[in-house]
Amino acid sequence: MTTVKSAAAAPGSDASGPGGPAGRRPPSRGWGGGSAADLVQRHGALVVLILVLAVAALTFDGFLSVGNLNHIAVGAAFPAIIALGMTFVIITGGIDLSVGTVFALAGVLAAWASQYGSLAALALPLVVCALIGLLNGVLIAVARLAPFIVTLATMLGAWGLMLAVSDEGTETYVVPDGLAITPLVQDRIFGIGYPVFLVIVLFAVGGVLLRRTGWGQNVYAVGGNEDAAALLGVPVVRTKVAAYTLSGLLAGLAGALNAVWLGSGVTIFGIGIELDAISAVVIGGTLLAGGYGFVSGSLVGVLLLESIQNIINAISGLSSAYQQVVSGSFLIVVVLAQNYLSRRKRRR
């Protein structure tokens, strides 16, 4: 275990050591337990989210009402589940472009299988999507193919499978009334939809998995320096395969729950959501280069993008297309800030 911990020491992990396998210097200790640059990278998105909510509350009546906050939170719930899986993948230094189509495929499969009951509606998409994630992981970790190419290929494959199930997209399957799982997705407690509480639980589990387990430390190590991690005994192949499998599984879960929420499996819903997930993860402070990140930042990134979408919808004369402009602008600013902060850390 001692060897694994030394290999896993990477910025952003609880086991940060003197440089870690990537040779990075540990952040100097200051207010909040880290350098100013580290604090900005960790909590910058949260500060921006608070500022956005404060300005919107002063500008729009009823913005902070329970109904509107529930609308934002539920709208962010399903993309957040995808972003959770994407966080693990990006920390390993990879990328998963297939999750958007996997999400849509899961919705179609869940709606089709719902005629056989709640268990089938969940089990079928979860198994299929986990297998797609497993295929991604095997091709990337074992065959050592580029993540961009592999996940692009499985994205196209998942799209073809979805079209086959939906008869070239002409068949829209409806989730029948009275399904046992429907109240668990559509009901509310204290005015807040159940999917919000599910997301809280999933992110809590994801945070513990990433920061408090040996596998989580291995994720940091692989992203920090894969070759050094392998030399120090970290199971690189198993770690990467598990990360991609988890990403596919969570995308499938999000798609299945979204189909139950909507009451049908819509073939075009979710196309492009992989870009939103990547944006949210990066905006939340996770480095695209790998080796650094945390799930709480990804959740904040999703909430920030969803809040911006809500504000744009509240402004008369602006279409939802502007949300993509704002998201892209945010992403450019964040990546530039990350590069600047990384250079400052290396100079120390």
SULTAUR-V828140 format. One record per pair of residues at least 24 apart in sequence whose ideal C-beta (glycine too) atoms are under 7 Angstrom apart, sorted by the first residue. I is the first residue (numbers start at 1). GAP is how many residues later the second one is. If there is no record, write none. Layout:
BEGIN
i=I gap=GAP
i=I gap=GAP
END
This chain:
BEGIN
i=3 gap=229
i=3 gap=230
i=4 gap=210
i=4 gap=213
i=4 gap=214
i=4 gap=229
i=4 gap=230
i=5 gap=212
i=6 gap=226
i=7 gap=214
i=7 gap=222
i=7 gap=225
i=7 gap=226
i=7 gap=227
i=8 gap=209
i=8 gap=210
i=8 gap=212
i=8 gap=213
i=8 gap=226
i=10 gap=210
i=10 gap=211
i=10 gap=213
i=10 gap=214
i=10 gap=281
i=10 gap=282
i=11 gap=280
i=11 gap=281
i=12 gap=208
i=12 gap=280
i=12 gap=281
i=12 gap=282
i=13 gap=198
i=13 gap=204
i=13 gap=207
i=14 gap=197
i=15 gap=202
i=20 gap=204
i=21 gap=200
i=21 gap=203
i=21 gap=204
i=21 gap=207
i=21 gap=208
i=21 gap=211
i=22 gap=202
i=22 gap=203
i=22 gap=269
i=24 gap=321
i=25 gap=320
i=25 gap=323
i=27 gap=318
i=28 gap=320
i=37 gap=304
i=37 gap=307
i=37 gap=308
i=40 gap=301
i=41 gap=244
i=41 gap=297
i=41 gap=300
i=42 gap=243
i=42 gap=255
i=44 gap=241
i=45 gap=238
i=45 gap=239
i=45 gap=240
i=45 gap=252
i=45 gap=255
i=45 gap=256
i=45 gap=259
i=46 gap=254
i=48 gap=256
i=49 gap=251
i=49 gap=254
i=49 gap=255
i=49 gap=258
i=52 gap=252
i=52 gap=255
i=52 gap=256
i=53 gap=254
i=56 gap=255
i=60 gap=254
i=66 gap=125
i=70 gap=121
i=70 gap=122
i=70 gap=123
i=71 gap=239
i=72 gap=234
i=72 gap=235
i=72 gap=238
i=73 gap=119
i=73 gap=123
i=74 gap=119
i=74 gap=121
i=74 gap=122
i=75 gap=231
i=76 gap=226
i=76 gap=227
i=76 gap=230
i=77 gap=118
i=77 gap=119
i=77 gap=122
i=78 gap=176
i=78 gap=179
i=78 gap=180
i=79 gap=194
i=79 gap=197
i=79 gap=198
i=79 gap=201
i=79 gap=223
i=80 gap=119
i=80 gap=219
i=80 gap=222
i=81 gap=118
i=81 gap=121
i=81 gap=169
i=81 gap=172
i=81 gap=173
i=82 gap=168
i=82 gap=169
i=82 gap=172
i=82 gap=191
i=82 gap=195
i=83 gap=194
i=83 gap=197
i=83 gap=198
i=83 gap=215
i=83 gap=218
i=83 gap=219
i=84 gap=118
i=84 gap=119
i=84 gap=122
i=84 gap=166
i=84 gap=211
i=84 gap=214
i=85 gap=161
i=85 gap=162
i=85 gap=165
i=85 gap=166
i=86 gap=161
i=86 gap=191
i=86 gap=192
i=86 gap=195
i=87 gap=194
i=87 gap=199
i=87 gap=206
i=87 gap=208
i=87 gap=211
i=88 gap=122
i=88 gap=131
i=88 gap=155
i=88 gap=158
i=88 gap=159
i=89 gap=154
i=89 gap=155
i=89 gap=158
i=90 gap=191
i=90 gap=196
i=90 gap=198
i=90 gap=200
i=90 gap=203
i=91 gap=128
i=91 gap=129
i=91 gap=132
i=91 gap=195
i=91 gap=199
i=91 gap=200
i=91 gap=202
i=92 gap=127
i=92 gap=130
i=92 gap=131
i=92 gap=147
i=92 gap=148
i=92 gap=151
i=92 gap=198
i=93 gap=129
i=93 gap=130
i=93 gap=133
i=93 gap=196
i=93 gap=197
i=93 gap=198
i=94 gap=46
i=94 gap=53
i=94 gap=146
i=95 gap=52
i=95 gap=53
i=95 gap=56
i=96 gap=40
i=96 gap=55
i=96 gap=148
i=96 gap=151
i=97 gap=51
i=97 gap=54
i=97 gap=55
i=97 gap=58
i=97 gap=177
i=98 gap=34
i=98 gap=38
i=98 gap=53
i=98 gap=56
i=98 gap=57
i=98 gap=60
i=99 gap=148
i=99 gap=152
i=99 gap=175
i=99 gap=178
i=100 gap=170
i=100 gap=171
i=100 gap=172
i=100 gap=173
i=100 gap=174
i=101 gap=54
i=101 gap=57
i=101 gap=58
i=101 gap=61
i=101 gap=170
i=102 gap=27
i=102 gap=30
i=102 gap=56
i=102 gap=146
i=102 gap=149
i=102 gap=150
i=102 gap=153
i=103 gap=148
i=103 gap=151
i=103 gap=152
i=103 gap=167
i=103 gap=170
i=104 gap=58
i=104 gap=151
i=104 gap=163
i=104 gap=165
i=104 gap=166
i=104 gap=167
i=105 gap=53
i=105 gap=56
i=105 gap=57
i=105 gap=150
i=106 gap=145
i=106 gap=146
i=106 gap=149
i=106 gap=150
i=107 gap=148
i=107 gap=149
i=107 gap=151
i=107 gap=152
i=107 gap=158
i=107 gap=159
i=107 gap=162
i=107 gap=163
i=108 gap=54
i=108 gap=57
i=108 gap=58
i=108 gap=65
i=108 gap=157
i=108 gap=159
i=109 gap=56
i=110 gap=145
i=110 gap=146
i=110 gap=149
i=110 gap=150
i=110 gap=155
i=111 gap=62
i=111 gap=63
i=111 gap=64
i=111 gap=148
i=111 gap=153
i=111 gap=154
i=112 gap=53
i=112 gap=61
i=112 gap=153
i=114 gap=61
i=114 gap=62
i=114 gap=65
i=115 gap=61
i=118 gap=61
i=118 gap=62
i=118 gap=63
i=121 gap=58
i=121 gap=60
i=121 gap=135
i=121 gap=139
i=122 gap=59
i=122 gap=134
i=125 gap=127
i=125 gap=130
i=125 gap=131
i=126 gap=123
i=126 gap=126
i=126 gap=127
i=126 gap=130
i=128 gap=124
i=129 gap=119
i=129 gap=120
i=129 gap=122
i=129 gap=123
i=130 gap=115
i=130 gap=118
i=130 gap=119
i=130 gap=122
i=132 gap=26
i=132 gap=116
i=133 gap=111
i=133 gap=112
i=133 gap=113
i=133 gap=114
i=133 gap=115
i=133 gap=116
i=134 gap=107
i=134 gap=111
i=134 gap=114
i=136 gap=108
i=136 gap=112
i=137 gap=103
i=137 gap=104
i=137 gap=106
i=137 gap=107
i=137 gap=108
i=138 gap=103
i=140 gap=100
i=140 gap=104
i=141 gap=95
i=141 gap=96
i=141 gap=99
i=141 gap=100
i=142 gap=95
i=162 gap=105
i=166 gap=101
i=169 gap=98
i=172 gap=92
i=172 gap=93
i=172 gap=94
i=173 gap=91
i=173 gap=92
i=174 gap=89
i=174 gap=90
i=175 gap=84
i=175 gap=85
i=175 gap=88
i=175 gap=89
i=179 gap=81
i=181 gap=79
i=182 gap=78
i=185 gap=72
i=185 gap=75
i=185 gap=76
i=186 gap=75
i=195 gap=62
i=203 gap=92
i=203 gap=96
i=206 gap=89
i=207 gap=88
i=207 gap=89
i=210 gap=85
i=215 gap=24
i=215 gap=27
i=219 gap=24
i=220 gap=71
i=223 gap=67
i=223 gap=68
i=224 gap=66
i=224 gap=67
i=276 gap=29
i=279 gap=26
i=279 gap=48
i=279 gap=52
i=280 gap=25
i=282 gap=49
i=282 gap=52
i=282 gap=53
i=283 gap=47
i=283 gap=48
i=283 gap=51
i=287 gap=51
END
